């Protein structure tokens, strides 16, 4: 990555997947990127481990204060939305794919990111209900999409018995 950062000062986007321990790699490489690639405003991270820490979000927010777009794919939401709102207040667009996201998480992001215009959420929460306040605030955005895998599975299972009866004939 250092090779890329060294030769790409106009780099605007970085995307990577990780299935292991990020520290100190993340901080070292992102520190280099923040110095050599001042135009970097879009970061996408797919993390398939439990070693991604709140301090990693803080690090990204500190090193890239002008970050406009951020995508995080993580197994579970255990306060990640709070850390994003606290450390990435300049976000324009956010995409999250993780379980356990609830309406309060969206409210926290909307409160913490005043420039926010686009939201994409994929979750599988069994308790994902939007209250009227969050619904109204989402309508003010230029665009948003919330996809609850659990609801899709529930709807699919409701249709399944009918399909099976038809198939048996």
C-alpha positions in Angstrom: 0.0 0.0 0.0 2.9 2.3 0.7 4.0 2.0 -2.9 0.5 3.0 -4.1 0.4 6.0 -1.7 3.8 7.1 -2.7 3.0 7.2 -6.4 -0.7 8.3 -6.2 -0.8 11.7 -4.6 -4.2 12.4 -6.2 -5.8 9.2 -4.8 -9.4 9.9 -3.7 -10.6 6.4 -2.7 -9.2 3.4 -0.9 -11.0 0.1 -0.3 -9.7 -2.9 1.5 -10.8 -6.1 3.2 -9.2 -7.6 6.2 -9.6 -10.9 8.0 -7.1 -10.4 10.8 -5.4 -8.0 13.1 -5.4 -4.4 11.8 -3.2 -2.6 14.3 -0.6 -1.3 13.8 -1.0 -1.8 10.0 -4.1 0.5 9.8 -2.6 3.4 11.7 0.8 3.2 10.0 -0.6 2.9 6.5 -3.3 5.5 7.0 -0.8 7.9 8.5 1.3 7.6 5.3 -1.9 7.9 3.1 -3.0 11.1 5.0 0.3 12.7 4.3 0.9 11.5 0.7 -2.7 11.5 -0.5 -4.4 14.7 0.7 -7.3 14.2 -1.7 -8.3 10.9 -0.1 -12.0 11.4 0.9 -13.5 8.0 0.4 -12.6 5.0 2.5 -14.2 1.5 2.4 -13.4 -1.2 4.9 -14.7 -4.8 5.1 -13.6 -6.3 8.4 -14.1 -10.0 9.1 -12.6 -10.1 12.5 -13.2 -8.8 16.0 -9.9 -6.9 16.1 -11.2 -3.7 14.5 -11.4 -1.3 17.5 -13.1 2.0 18.3 -9.6 3.5 18.2 -9.4 2.6 14.5 -12.5 4.7 13.8 -11.0 7.5 15.9 -7.7 7.1 14.0 -9.4 7.4 10.6 -11.4 10.4 11.7 -8.3 12.1 13.0 -6.1 11.4 10.0 -8.8 12.3 7.5 -10.8 15.2 8.8 -12.2 15.9 5.4 -13.5 12.4 4.9 -16.7 12.6 2.9 -17.6 8.9 2.3 -17.2 5.9 4.5 -18.3 2.3 4.2 -17.9 -0.2 7.0 -18.9 -3.9 6.8 -18.6 -5.5 10.2 -20.2 -8.4 11.9 -22.0 -6.6 14.7 -22.8 -3.1 15.7 -21.5 -2.6 19.2 -21.3 1.1 19.4 -19.7 1.6 16.0 -22.3 4.2 14.9 -21.5 6.2 18.1 -17.8 6.3 17.2 -18.5 7.2 13.5 -20.8 10.1 14.6 -18.2 11.3 17.2 -15.1 11.0 15.0 -16.4 11.6 11.4 -18.6 14.6 11.7 -17.9 15.8 8.1 -19.3 12.7 6.4 -21.5 13.3 3.4 -22.3 9.6 2.7 -22.2 6.5 4.9 -22.8 2.8 4.1 -23.0 0.3 6.9 -23.5 -3.4 6.7 -23.7 -5.0 10.1 -26.3 -6.6 12.4 -27.9 -5.0 15.5 -28.5 -1.5 14.0 -31.5 0.2 15.5 -33.2 3.5 15.1 -31.2 5.2 17.8 -28.0 4.4 15.9 -29.4 6.3 12.9 -30.4 9.2 15.1 -26.9 9.3 16.5 -25.4 9.5 13.0 -27.8 12.1 11.9 -27.0 14.2 15.0 -23.2 13.7 14.7 -22.9 14.3 10.9 -24.6 17.6 10.0 -23.4 17.5 6.3 -24.9 14.1 5.9 -26.9 13.5 2.7 -26.8 9.8 1.7 -27.2 6.7 3.9 -27.2 3.0 3.0 -27.8 0.4 5.7 -27.9 -3.4 5.4 -28.8 -5.1 8.7 -30.5 -8.2 10.0 -31.9 -6.7 13.2 -35.1 -8.3 14.6 -35.9 -5.0 16.3 -35.3 -2.6 13.5 -38.2 -0.2 13.7 -38.0 3.5 12.7 -39.8 6.0 14.8 -41.5 9.0 13.3 -38.6 11.4 14.2 -36.0 9.2 12.4 -38.3 8.7 9.4 -38.8 12.5 9.0 -35.1 13.2 9.3 -34.3 10.5 6.7 -36.7 12.1 4.3 -34.6 15.3 4.4 -31.6 13.5 3.0 -30.9 13.4 -0.7 -31.1 9.7 -0.6 -31.2 6.7 1.7 -31.8 3.0 1.5 -32.3 0.7 4.4 -32.4 -3.1 3.8 -33.3 -5.4 6.6 -32.3 -8.9 5.7 -34.4 -10.3 8.6 -37.6 -8.8 7.2 -36.8 -10.1 3.7 -36.3 -13.6 5.2 -39.5 -13.3 7.1 -41.5 -12.4 4.0 -39.8 -15.2 2.0 -40.7 -17.7 4.7 -44.4 -16.5 4.6 -44.5 -17.2 0.8 -42.7 -20.5 1.1 -45.6 -22.8 2.2 -47.7 -21.5 -0.6 -45.0 -22.2 -3.1 -44.5 -25.7 -1.6 -48.2 -26.5 -2.0 -48.2 -25.4 -5.6 -45.0 -27.4 -6.3 -46.5 -30.6 -4.8 -49.4 -30.6 -7.3 
